[in-house]
Amino acid sequence: MINTDQLHELSLIGGTVTGNDGEKIGKLGQVFLDEQTGEPEWVTVNTGFFGLSENFVPWPMPALPETP
């Protein structure tokens, strides 16, 4: 599982989000934290042509790549 620091780093560099089948879904956008715990609760994924659509996805997401 990716920790909060790794998730933040991926969001800064636009980490690629893949589905369970390994196909690219889009780029990681923003990270929204739980106000009480400070842990990631939602992330956005930029999808579509030129990544112009931004979709909210609940965290944790099982298909984020590990930070090298």
Backbone torsions as a table, in degrees:
resi	resn	phi	psi	omega
1	MET	NA	140.4	-179.9
2	ILE	-80.9	134.7	179.1
3	ASN	-85.3	174.5	-175.6
4	THR	-60.3	-42.0	179.9
5	ASP	-63.9	-42.2	178.4
6	GLN	-65.1	-39.5	178.8
7	LEU	-63.0	-43.1	178.3
8	HIS	-62.7	-43.5	178.6
9	GLU	-61.1	-43.3	178.2
10	LEU	-62.2	-37.3	-179.8
11	SER	-67.8	-33.6	179.7
12	LEU	-68.9	-33.1	-178.1
13	ILE	-100.4	4.3	179.3
14	GLY	67.2	49.8	-179.3
15	GLY	-53.6	142.9	-179.9
16	THR	-77.0	133.7	176.5
17	VAL	-103.7	129.8	179.3
18	THR	-119.1	155.5	175.9
19	GLY	-82.8	176.1	178.8
20	ASN	-60.7	-23.7	179.5
21	ASP	-86.8	1.0	179.0
22	GLY	87.9	-4.9	179.3
23	GLU	-76.4	141.6	179.1
24	LYS	-66.8	132.2	175.7
25	ILE	-99.7	-43.5	-178.9
26	GLY	171.2	-159.1	-179.6
27	LYS	-112.0	142.0	177.2
28	LEU	-65.7	131.4	-179.2
29	GLY	-103.8	-101.7	-175.6
30	GLN	-100.5	157.6	177.0
31	VAL	-119.2	129.1	179.2
32	PHE	-112.4	126.2	-175.1
33	LEU	-98.5	149.2	172.9
34	ASP	-67.5	130.7	-176.5
35	GLU	-64.9	-31.2	-177.2
36	GLN	-85.1	-40.5	-174.4
37	THR	-100.1	-22.3	-175.8
38	GLY	77.4	4.0	180.0
39	GLU	-88.4	150.9	177.4
40	PRO	-58.3	135.3	179.0
41	GLU	-119.6	-36.7	178.5
42	TRP	-139.2	150.5	170.4
43	VAL	-131.2	160.8	172.7
44	THR	-110.5	148.9	177.5
45	VAL	-123.9	124.5	177.9
46	ASN	-84.6	121.6	-175.7
47	THR	-129.1	176.4	174.9
48	GLY	83.9	-176.3	-178.5
49	PHE	-62.6	121.3	-177.0
50	PHE	63.6	14.0	178.3
51	GLY	66.6	29.3	-175.3
52	LEU	-78.5	-17.4	176.9
53	SER	-93.0	138.1	178.3
54	GLU	-121.9	121.6	-175.3
55	ASN	-116.5	137.1	176.5
56	PHE	-83.0	135.2	-179.7
57	VAL	-132.8	131.4	178.1
58	PRO	-66.7	146.7	177.2
59	TRP	-102.4	140.7	10.4
60	PRO	-85.3	149.2	174.5
61	MET	-105.3	128.8	-174.8
62	PRO	-74.9	-9.4	-170.3
63	ALA	-113.0	18.0	176.9
64	LEU	-77.2	139.8	179.7
65	PRO	-72.9	154.3	174.2
66	GLU	-72.7	149.5	174.7
67	THR	-74.6	132.0	-178.2
68	PRO	-64.8	NA	NA
